[in-house]
Amino acid sequence: MRVVTLRICFVFLLSITGFGQSKKYSIHTAAFYNFENLFDTVDDIYTNDNEWTPKGVQNWTIEKYHQKLQNLSKVISEIGTPESPNAPVLIGGSEIENRGVLEDLVKQPKLLPFDYGIIHFDSPDKRGIDVALLYQKKFFRPVTFSNIPLYILKNKNIDREKKEEATNEEPTVTTQNNRVFTRDQLLITGFLEGEQISIIVNHWPSRSGGEKATSEYREAAGKLNRKIIDSLQQINPSAKVITMGDLNDGPYNKSIKVALGAKAKKAEVPEFGTYNPFEEMAKRGMGTTAFRDSWDIFDQIIITESLIKPDFSSFKFWKAGIFNKPYLIQTSGKYKGYPLRHSTNEVGFSDHFPVYIYLIKEM
């Protein structure tokens, strides 16, 4: 596919009409990436980050931290290629300790040319891990942004002795009212080359305590997501909304299928509904993360019906993908074939693969 540059817009030739003629389209990539423990080396007395310090169990040195930044910047700079020659214009991230690590990330040589802006809020998560949005300033102009808390209460039926997976993501629970403190949902509304678009960045409650026992936490997250989308559509029935994140559930789970109401096929999406292009990928056995040799797609980008209408006079969804290049995959040992994550012997990338979608508009 031949890629050419026109002023500051990246365009490509694509035949979509069914009659074979080629048209020019502007293309942008929107992506999500779980950065997996993007911590600095400083002990924050207000959060449980002790293991990610030079004296902690991870022996997290400044050299390892800078290698992590370099690794992540390489991935981000390549997501969406070769269809688009530009790095993602929008990229949501999770497992971020603070704004400082993001400032260090966007200053990496591979990302500096893209001039990323940062939208970030501290979350009430006990480890202090947050979600954030990076955006290319020359293409996207944020207007409003807010962090929306998820209010859920502890499920007393969880048997902590029968955890399905070992994790340090277990959320903080207050003793007074049993509220579970988890990551906020980050809402940003702005203009992508003059077109209004809203993005919700998520990191839903983990499965610590068991998938079934904690399902209601993620269902509550899905309901909050749906409530946010509803509020945006009440203001503007044609609102274009992208919700992205590590949802800690697959596309087929109740939190996504029922609470959020996402559909697997475009033809099934009702007016004001949502479409999940990653459900069909999951059915084909694809995955973004693996546990006990079982793959799942926890990382997803879901869009409103307004983005799949067959009119490319404004930005619309084209296609989606999982960025799983060979260098992101473990090549040996017990976890051969898994995402190449950090270990005591190697500073990897993440235990999740990034996901992305393309937005296109006829020139």
BATOR-709746 format. One record per residue (C-alpha): residue in three letters; x, y, z. Coordinates in steps of 0.001 Angstrom, whole numbers, plus 500000, padded with zeros to 6 digits. Layout:
N
SITE   code     east    north       up
SITE    ALA        X        Y        Z
...
% end
This chain:
363
SITE   code     east    north       up
SITE    MET   500000   500000   500000
SITE    ARG   501550   503320   498938
SITE    VAL   501717   506000   501613
SITE    VAL   502213   509653   500756
SITE    THR   502372   512833   502832
SITE    LEU   500177   515838   502194
SITE    ARG   501034   518896   504308
SITE    ILE   500741   517624   507900
SITE    CYS   498030   515090   507142
SITE    PHE   498885   511461   506511
SITE    VAL   496855   510035   503638
SITE    PHE   496670   506728   501856
SITE    LEU   494892   505160   498916
SITE    LEU   492111   502723   499712
SITE    SER   489287   501280   497624
SITE    ILE   486168   501033   499791
SITE    THR   483270   501637   497429
SITE    GLY   483141   498188   495861
SITE    PHE   483618   499634   492381
SITE    GLY   487406   499524   492471
SITE    GLN   488158   503230   492328
SITE    SER   490731   504592   494774
SITE    LYS   490109   507562   497041
SITE    LYS   492352   509520   499368
SITE    TYR   491760   509367   503089
SITE    SER   493229   511009   506135
SITE    ILE   494127   508330   508699
SITE    HIS   494800   508461   512421
SITE    THR   495571   505699   514890
SITE    ALA   493977   505557   518361
SITE    ALA   495545   503011   520693
SITE    PHE   495586   501627   524206
SITE    TYR   498526   500070   526061
SITE    ASN   498828   498664   529575
SITE    PHE   502341   499870   530432
SITE    GLU   502631   497275   533232
SITE    ASN   504182   498814   536312
SITE    LEU   505533   502040   534892
SITE    PHE   507048   503170   538180
SITE    ASP   509891   505556   538888
SITE    THR   512528   504567   541459
SITE    VAL   511374   506927   544226
SITE    ASP   509455   505563   547211
SITE    ASP   506104   507352   547459
SITE    ILE   505095   507350   551139
SITE    TYR   501408   507643   550209
SITE    THR   501204   504508   548024
SITE    ASN   502325   500889   548139
SITE    ASP   505171   501138   545624
SITE    ASN   508009   499785   547788
SITE    GLU   508847   496865   545506
SITE    TRP   509575   499257   542618
SITE    THR   512545   500919   544280
SITE    PRO   516287   500115   544227
SITE    LYS   515955   498327   547580
SITE    GLY   512651   496644   546734
SITE    VAL   512092   493077   545565
SITE    GLN   512231   494201   541921
SITE    ASN   515605   495877   542450
SITE    TRP   514193   498681   540348
SITE    THR   517210   500826   539498
SITE    ILE   517422   504013   537488
SITE    GLU   519065   502018   534671
SITE    LYS   516129   499592   534544
SITE    TYR   513655   502458   534658
SITE    HIS   515272   504167   531674
SITE    GLN   515357   500872   529771
SITE    LYS   511621   500465   530451
SITE    LEU   510968   503954   529065
SITE    GLN   513044   503187   525992
SITE    ASN   511175   499915   525428
SITE    LEU   507742   501509   525750
SITE    SER   508662   504402   523472
SITE    LYS   509721   501982   520729
SITE    VAL   506341   500228   520897
SITE    ILE   504291   503419   520941
SITE    SER   506182   504879   517983
SITE    GLU   505385   501789   515876
SITE    ILE   501732   501074   516750
SITE    GLY   499576   501362   513658
SITE    THR   502367   501025   511130
SITE    PRO   502593   500375   508240
SITE    GLU   499016   501482   507435
SITE    SER   499756   504882   508973
SITE    PRO   503257   506395   508912
SITE    ASN   502431   508364   512069
SITE    ALA   502501   507133   515677
SITE    PRO   499103   507041   517439
SITE    VAL   497476   510440   517659
SITE    LEU   495641   509220   520771
SITE    ILE   497003   506590   523141
SITE    GLY   495435   505615   526445
SITE    GLY   497627   504006   529056
SITE    SER   497268   502211   532375
SITE    GLU   499483   501077   535279
SITE    ILE   501107   504510   535436
SITE    GLU   502522   505663   538775
SITE    ASN   502336   509420   538259
SITE    ARG   502563   512250   535784
SITE    GLY   506340   512353   536129
SITE    VAL   506857   508966   534484
SITE    LEU   504725   510107   531550
SITE    GLU   506786   513271   531188
SITE    ASP   509899   511100   531079
SITE    LEU   508234   508805   528532
SITE    VAL   507199   511476   526030
SITE    LYS   510727   512929   526150
SITE    GLN   512233   509704   524848
SITE    PRO   513991   510224   521488
SITE    LYS   511527   507999   519611
SITE    LEU   508523   509980   520901
SITE    LEU   509874   513515   521120
SITE    PRO   509134   514327   517428
SITE    PHE   505425   513644   517997
SITE    ASP   505068   516331   520707
SITE    TYR   502686   514402   522950
SITE    GLY   500525   516187   525487
SITE    ILE   499487   514464   528718
SITE    ILE   496157   514198   530528
SITE    HIS   496481   512450   533877
SITE    PHE   494869   512355   537318
SITE    ASP   496002   510496   540433
SITE    SER   493667   507626   541297
SITE    PRO   492715   506162   544699
SITE    ASP   494284   502798   543827
SITE    LYS   496436   501629   546768
SITE    ARG   499529   501204   544561
SITE    GLY   498882   504586   543009
SITE    ILE   498571   503212   539473
SITE    ASP   496544   505448   537200
SITE    VAL   495196   505795   533675
SITE    ALA   496136   508611   531305
SITE    LEU   495860   509846   527734
SITE    LEU   498729   510922   525503
SITE    TYR   497776   512973   522451
SITE    GLN   499610   514617   519579
SITE    LYS   499066   518325   520034
SITE    LYS   499086   519186   516339
SITE    PHE   496127   516885   515633
SITE    PHE   494055   516764   518836
SITE    ARG   492941   519674   521012
SITE    PRO   491411   518663   524359
SITE    VAL   488663   520955   525657
SITE    THR   487356   519249   528797
SITE    PHE   488643   516362   530874
SITE    SER   487724   514853   534227
SITE    ASN   488293   511752   536321
SITE    ILE   485052   509982   537180
SITE    PRO   485220   507750   540280
SITE    LEU   483824   504234   540322
SITE    TYR   481877   503638   543550
SITE    ILE   481613   499955   544453
SITE    LEU   481363   498043   547730
SITE    LYS   483332   494996   548754
SITE    ASN   481785   491662   547795
SITE    LYS   481729   489689   551044
SITE    ASN   481472   486394   549160
SITE    ILE   485026   486607   547857
SITE    ASP   487155   483758   549223
SITE    ARG   490633   485229   549469
SITE    GLU   492114   481756   549949
SITE    LYS   490990   480633   546484
SITE    LYS   492361   483334   544237
SITE    GLU   492422   482430   540581
SITE    GLU   495556   484437   539990
SITE    ALA   498324   485957   542029
SITE    THR   498204   489736   541714
SITE    ASN   499182   492849   543579
SITE    GLU   496233   494695   542082
SITE    GLU   493858   493953   544963
SITE    PRO   492042   497254   545547
SITE    THR   491938   499224   548768
SITE    VAL   488845   498659   550917
SITE    THR   487855   501145   553606
SITE    THR   486857   499729   556977
SITE    GLN   484049   502237   557443
SITE    ASN   481824   501550   554465
SITE    ASN   483581   498699   552575
SITE    ARG   484096   500897   549539
SITE    VAL   486544   499379   547062
SITE    PHE   488978   502005   545810
SITE    THR   489934   501305   542215
SITE    ARG   490978   503326   539195
SITE    ASP   488852   506264   538073
SITE    GLN   487523   506453   534528
SITE    LEU   489155   509283   532602
SITE    LEU   486885   511253   530244
SITE    ILE   488326   513623   527648
SITE    THR   486411   515595   525036
SITE    GLY   488236   517516   522361
SITE    PHE   488668   518103   518647
SITE    LEU   490480   515776   516262
SITE    GLU   491348   518006   513313
SITE    GLY   488267   520079   514072
SITE    GLU   485871   517186   514757
SITE    GLN   484547   516684   518269
SITE    ILE   485338   513328   519815
SITE    SER   485278   511929   523347
SITE    ILE   487591   509299   524816
SITE    ILE   487137   507271   528006
SITE    VAL   490292   505609   529355
SITE    ASN   489737   502657   531691
SITE    HIS   491456   500128   533913
SITE    TRP   488613   498131   535426
SITE    PRO   488856   496216   538738
SITE    SER   491044   493128   538655
SITE    ARG   490054   489485   539086
SITE    SER   491918   489216   542382
SITE    GLY   489594   487060   544498
SITE    GLY   488319   485089   541516
SITE    GLU   486680   485929   538191
SITE    LYS   483116   485124   539257
SITE    ALA   483362   486657   542711
SITE    THR   484658   489962   541343
SITE    SER   482518   490080   538211
SITE    GLU   480116   492546   539821
SITE    TYR   482961   495048   540211
SITE    ARG   483610   495075   536484
SITE    GLU   479897   495047   535713
SITE    ALA   479645   498223   537796
SITE    ALA   482506   499663   535727
SITE    GLY   480651   498767   532534
SITE    LYS   477487   500448   533832
SITE    LEU   479439   503590   534683
SITE    ASN   480907   503563   531176
SITE    ARG   477435   503273   529691
SITE    LYS   476199   506112   531923
SITE    ILE   479002   508371   530716
SITE    ILE   478236   507551   527082
SITE    ASP   474511   508158   527665
SITE    SER   475239   511580   529163
SITE    LEU   477387   512526   526153
SITE    GLN   474682   511360   523743
SITE    GLN   472015   513328   525587
SITE    ILE   474017   516472   524984
SITE    ASN   474827   515496   521391
SITE    PRO   472944   512547   519840
SITE    SER   475713   512251   517218
SITE    ALA   478504   512196   519795
SITE    LYS   481510   510155   518731
SITE    VAL   482805   508235   521733
SITE    ILE   485754   505852   522032
SITE    THR   486092   503854   525247
SITE    MET   489390   502034   525669
SITE    GLY   491271   500200   528341
SITE    ASP   492357   497104   530195
SITE    LEU   488906   495875   531179
SITE    ASN   490082   492715   532981
SITE    ASP   487266   490904   531176
SITE    GLY   486968   489435   527714
SITE    PRO   484606   490849   525068
SITE    TYR   482058   488118   525901
SITE    ASN   481770   488875   529660
SITE    LYS   478693   490510   531211
SITE    SER   480519   493740   532013
SITE    ILE   480932   494378   528282
SITE    LYS   478103   492442   526635
SITE    VAL   475357   493420   529101
SITE    ALA   476429   496382   531234
SITE    LEU   478046   498290   528373
SITE    GLY   475949   496595   525699
SITE    ALA   478729   496184   523135
SITE    LYS   477924   494220   519967
SITE    ALA   480267   492013   517959
SITE    LYS   478834   492863   514537
SITE    LYS   478173   496287   513056
SITE    ALA   474778   495175   511768
SITE    GLU   473677   494391   515338
SITE    VAL   474520   497823   516758
SITE    PRO   471363   499850   517496
SITE    GLU   471141   503616   517402
SITE    PHE   473244   505022   520266
SITE    GLY   474708   501541   520790
SITE    THR   478340   500408   520903
SITE    TYR   480484   498193   518687
SITE    ASN   483388   496027   519862
SITE    PRO   485668   494958   516983
SITE    PHE   487704   492792   519369
SITE    GLU   484983   490229   520049
SITE    GLU   485435   488559   516661
SITE    MET   489192   488472   517267
SITE    ALA   488612   486708   520586
SITE    LYS   486447   484125   518848
SITE    ARG   489359   483445   516486
SITE    GLY   491621   482699   519452
SITE    MET   493574   485939   519400
SITE    GLY   494676   487568   522649
SITE    THR   496368   490495   524333
SITE    THR   497349   488701   527551
SITE    ALA   497782   485113   528688
SITE    PHE   497311   483261   531957
SITE    ARG   498007   479564   532451
SITE    ASP   498372   479149   528686
SITE    SER   494910   480592   528108
SITE    TRP   494706   483719   525955
SITE    ASP   492122   486471   526297
SITE    ILE   491524   489985   525033
SITE    PHE   491315   492161   528132
SITE    ASP   492533   495233   526235
SITE    GLN   489791   496608   524022
SITE    ILE   488647   499701   522161
SITE    ILE   484875   500044   521853
SITE    ILE   483144   502733   519805
SITE    THR   479692   504256   519503
SITE    GLU   477382   503695   516560
SITE    SER   478124   507203   515286
SITE    LEU   481638   506043   514343
SITE    ILE   480559   503116   512163
SITE    LYS   478040   504857   509914
SITE    PRO   478958   504380   506220
SITE    ASP   479809   508009   505546
SITE    PHE   483457   508995   505479
SITE    SER   482928   512732   505117
SITE    SER   483981   512838   508778
SITE    PHE   486233   510535   510813
SITE    LYS   484894   506990   511062
SITE    PHE   486172   503616   512179
SITE    TRP   488059   501595   509557
SITE    LYS   489555   498569   511271
SITE    ALA   491179   497358   514503
SITE    GLY   494222   495329   515442
SITE    ILE   496453   493878   518141
SITE    PHE   500067   495039   518008
SITE    ASN   502005   491832   518707
SITE    LYS   505273   492159   516819
SITE    PRO   507835   489370   517398
SITE    TYR   510073   491521   519604
SITE    LEU   507186   491793   522103
SITE    ILE   506998   488020   522581
SITE    GLN   508924   485811   525009
SITE    THR   511046   483388   522948
SITE    SER   512113   480852   525561
SITE    GLY   511411   479358   528960
SITE    LYS   508190   478597   530790
SITE    TYR   506399   481592   529310
SITE    LYS   507509   481154   525716
SITE    GLY   504962   482784   523428
SITE    TYR   503640   485110   526149
SITE    PRO   504059   488904   526052
SITE    LEU   507630   489760   527058
SITE    ARG   507227   491339   530482
SITE    HIS   509720   492473   533104
SITE    SER   511632   489829   535037
SITE    THR   514588   489874   537416
SITE    ASN   516826   489030   534448
SITE    GLU   515352   491282   531784
SITE    VAL   513540   494588   531481
SITE    GLY   510738   493651   529133
SITE    PHE   507810   495572   527717
SITE    SER   504473   494562   529250
SITE    ASP   502362   491513   530033
SITE    HIS   499788   492933   527605
SITE    PHE   499926   493629   523885
SITE    PRO   498674   497061   522769
SITE    VAL   495474   497395   520753
SITE    TYR   494528   500015   518194
SITE    ILE   491915   501241   515748
SITE    TYR   492170   503386   512634
SITE    LEU   489975   506426   512099
SITE    ILE   489702   507609   508495
SITE    LYS   488110   510509   506626
SITE    GLU   487799   511110   502901
SITE    MET   490003   513956   501737
% end
